[in-house]
């Protein structure tokens, strides 16, 4: 089979394949993409996508047979005005006249493909926003802080549930662009802190354990503090999903660097996982946020004892404590009576976008 017939065969067999495929020459010149790649990257023309610093190395193959050589690697893609690395498997397909490459974009599921497409669209069309929920002193009612909650919008402006996107793309390099876009939005409220009367509060950004474990993110957050002249204690990170902290020592190093920059570190959803106390011992924390499951079950005697225990732990370690999910006056009074002096929940404030906060 000659080279052109070989290509034509691949075109037909992969055109409707559920995985995104791109065919290119060994120098990275793209020749073709299938319908799945067109869907994910929203491609209309072949020159909308390119590979950056493309370097195919045949000796890197992890599989070698008479049909093809292949290996897995991350390659940098330039898609219109944005660029990012993406996980791929590269197949060298030999032919009689020239060799060409079959680039398979690695996606674990249809949900992963949808999340990838939606994330690219949100970044490209500036549909990433933050909603802010205030935190208060439960005794005095004084504003003490705010949590910035990530909000992604679809083409119609509707909010996309975070659990449809974030778990799917968090391990991808593309997620760094989401974090950068979030910080760009966050900078807007720091510019207005004095105007809004928020000089003495901490504004927290919700991040996952997976995020803070990536070395690139430490520098992203540090650069953010430097760029906007943010003072010690004005900015914090709420670390969620700590079950993903597979290397506590490395997490401690990364978080310590951020803490040295004046960034407050909060452990979110405390009590939701079996290892919560271990993280209190091992990580450089400033704040513990008690999971809302405790707030929802305050009438249970065991729950009240556990809350008092956590309060004592926080006091002995000089940690701040914030109770989450406070939705009734009874919950507010109970949490305060247990010694949890700061709270957050719909009773006191529902999340608002910056424009609404400014009114």
N, C-alpha and C positions, 0 to 999 in steps of 0.2 A: 504494500500500500504506500503510495507516494505521500509527501508531506501534506499537500492540500486535501487529499482524500482523508488522511488521518485527522486533520483538523475538522473537516466537515462531519466526520463520524462523531468526534467529541462534541461538537456543537449540538448535534441532534440528540445525543444521549444525555447530555447534561443541561440542556435548555430548561427543562422543567424540574430539575432536581431540587429538593427542598433546601439544600445547603448552597450558600453563595460560592460560585466559582468564577475565576478570572483566568484567562489565558494570555500569556505575554511571551515576548522573546527573552533570551537570556540577559539582555541588557536592561530589561524592565519595561520595554515598550509594550503597552497593552494592546491586544488585538481583538479581544472579545470578552463579554461577561454574560452570565445567564440571567434568567428572570428573577431569581432570588437575590442576586447581587444588585440588580436594578432596583428591586423593592427596598432592600436595606439601606442602600446608599442614595436612593432617590435619583438615579442616573437617567439623564436624557441624552447625553452625548458622551462619547468615549474619552474626550479630552477633559472631562470634569474630574477624572480620577487619575492619579499617578502614584508610582512608588518612589520614595525618596531614598537616596543613597543605597540603591538596590545593589546587593552583592551576592550573587548566587555562587555557592561553593559546593561542588559535587562531592568533595570528600566528607562533608558533614552528614551524609545520608545515614539514616538509621535503618533503612530497609533497601535491599538491593536484590533485584531479580531480573529476569530477561525482559520484563515489560517496562519497568521504570525504576528510578531511584527516587526516594522521598525522604524528607526530614521535616520536623516541626521547628518553627522559629517565629519570633515576632518581627514583623516588618512595618516600616513607617509608611503610612498612606497620606497623601495630600488630596483632600476632597474639597474641591472648590477653594474656599478661603480658610479652611481649617486643616490641621494635620495631627495625627495621633498614631500610636503603634497599635497593632492588632495581631491576635494570635492566628497563625496560619500553618498549614501543612503544604509544603512545596513539592510537587512531583515533576521530575524531569522525564519528559516523554520523548524518546529518541525517534527520529525519522530518517529517511534516506538522504534528504538534502540538508536539513538543519534541525537543531534541537529547539524545542519550545517548552515552556513551563506551564503547568497547571497549578494555579494558586487556589487552595481550598481555605475559605474563611471558617475558622473553627467556632461553631456555635453548638451548644449542648442540646438545645431544644427549640421548638417553635416560639416559646415564650422568650427565649434568649434573643432570637432574631427580632421579634417585635420590640423588645426593650432596647436593643441596639439601634433600630430605626428611629424609635421615639426619642432616644437620647440625642442622637445626631441632629434630629429636627429641632429639639428644644434648644440645643446649643447654637445652632446655625441661625435660628430665628428669634433668639433672645426671649425664650419662653421659660426661663428659670427665674423663680422669685423666692422670697422668704416671707413667711408670716411670723409675727412675733407674739409670744404669750408672756405676760408679765408675771413676776414673782413678788410676793409681798411678805412683810413682817406680820405674822398672824395676830400679834397683840396690838401694835400701833397702826397697822394698815399702811405703813410706809413702803414705797416701791424700793425693792432691793436689787432686782435683776430682771432679765428677759431671756427667753429661749428662742433662738431663730430656727424656724422649722422649714425645711426644704419643700418647695412646691413646684411641680412641673405641670405645664399646661399643654393640651393637645391643640390641633389646628383651629378648633372652635373656641378655644379659651377655657375649656373645662379642665379642672384639676385632675391629673392622672394619679391614682393611688400609688404612693411610694413603693408599696410592696409588689407592685407590678413591674417596677423598673430597677430599683436600687439593688435588691439581692441578685439580679441577673447580670448587672454590668459592673458591680463594685470591684471585682477582681480584674477588670479590664483597664488598660491605660487610659481609655477614653474617660473614665470616671474622674481623672485629674482635671479634665476640662470642666466637669460639673462643679468640682470643688472650687476651681478658680472663678467660675461664673458666680457661685454662691458668695465668695468673698468680695467680688466686685459689687454685688448687691448689698452685702453687709457694710461695705465702706460708706454707703449712702447714709446709713443711720448714724455712723460715727461722725460724719460731717455735720449732722444736725443735733448731736447730743445736747449741746448747750442750749440751742434754740428750743428743744423739746423738754428741757429740764431733767435730762438723764445723766448729769455729770458724774454722780456718785454711785452708779450702778454697774453691774457686770452684765455684759451681753454674751450669751453662750451660743455657740454653734454646735448643733447635734452632729456627731460623727460616729462612725462604727469602729470597732476594734480593728477591722480589716484596713480601714483608712489610715489610722495612726501607725499601723505596723509597716506601712510603705515608706521607705526612706525619703522619697521625693516630697511627701506631704509635710515633713518636719520643716524643710526649707520654705515651702509654700506659706505655711502659717507664720514662720519667723519673718519672712519678707513682708508679709501683710502688716505685721506689727510695726516694722521699721518704716514702711512706706507711708503709713498714715499717722505716725507719731503717737501710737496708742500707749497709754500709760499702764504701769503695772496694775493688774487687777481689773482693768476695764474690759478685757476680752477673755473668754474662757471656752473650753471645749468640753462637751458632755459626751463621754465615751459610752456607747451602747454595744449590745451584742458581744459581751466579753467572753462568751463561749468560744469565740474565734481566736482568742489570745493563746496561741499554741506555744509562744516563746515569751514567758513573762519577763525574763531578764532583758531581752531586746526591747520589749515594750517599755520597761522601766527606763532604759537609756533614752529612747526617743521622747518619752513624756518628760523626763528630767530636763532635756534640752529646751523643750517648750516652756516648762515651768521657769527655767532660768531666764527666759525672755519676758517674764512677767505674765504669762498666760496661765490662768487658773484651770485646774484639771478637776472635772467632776465625774464621778462614777454614776452613770444613769441606771435606772431600773434595779437598784440594789435590793437583793432578796429574791429576785426572779430566778437566779441561777445558783447552783450548788456551790460554786467557787467564790461567791461574793466576798466572804471574810478573808480568803486568801489574797484577793486583790487589794483589799484594804491594808493588809500587812505588807504586800510586796510593791505596790505602786505608789508614786509620789503624788498623792491626792490632796486636794484642798476641800472638796465638797462631796457629800454622799447624797444622792437623790433616792428616796425611798420609793420602791415600786408601788404603783397605784393599787395593786391587789391587796395591800395592807390597808389602804384607805377605804376600800370597798368592804372590808370585813372587820371594822373597828369594834363591833359588838361582841366579837369572839374574844374570850378571855385570853387564850393563847396568843392571839394577834396583838392584843394590847401589851402583853408581857414582852413580846418580841420587839415591838416598837420602842418600849422603854429600854430594852437591852441595847438596841442600836443607838439610841440617844446617849446612853452612857459610854458606848464605844467612841462616838463622835466627840463627846466632851473630854474624854481621857486622851484622845489623840489630837485635840484642837482642830477638829474638822467641822465645817459647816454642814448643816443638814437641811434638806428641802423635802417636804412632803408633796407628792404628786397626786393628781386626780381628785382634788378637793371640789366637790360639787354641791355640798349642803352646809348649812350653818352648823349642824351637829358635828359633821366631820371636822370642820374648821376648829371648833371649840375643843373637840377631843384631842386632835393632834397637838394643839397648843398646850393642853393640860398634861400631855405625855412628855412635854419638853421639846417638841419639834417646833421651833419658833418661826420658821419660814415655810411658805406654801405656795402652791401653784395649782390652778384648776379653773374650770368653767364658772364656778361660783364667783370668783373674783375677776376673771378676765378671759374672754375667748380670743383665740389668735386673730391678729389683724395684720394687714399689709401696711407698709410704711405710710402710704398716702392716707389711710384711715387713721393711723396713729397721729398724724400731723393735724387732723381736724380739731 
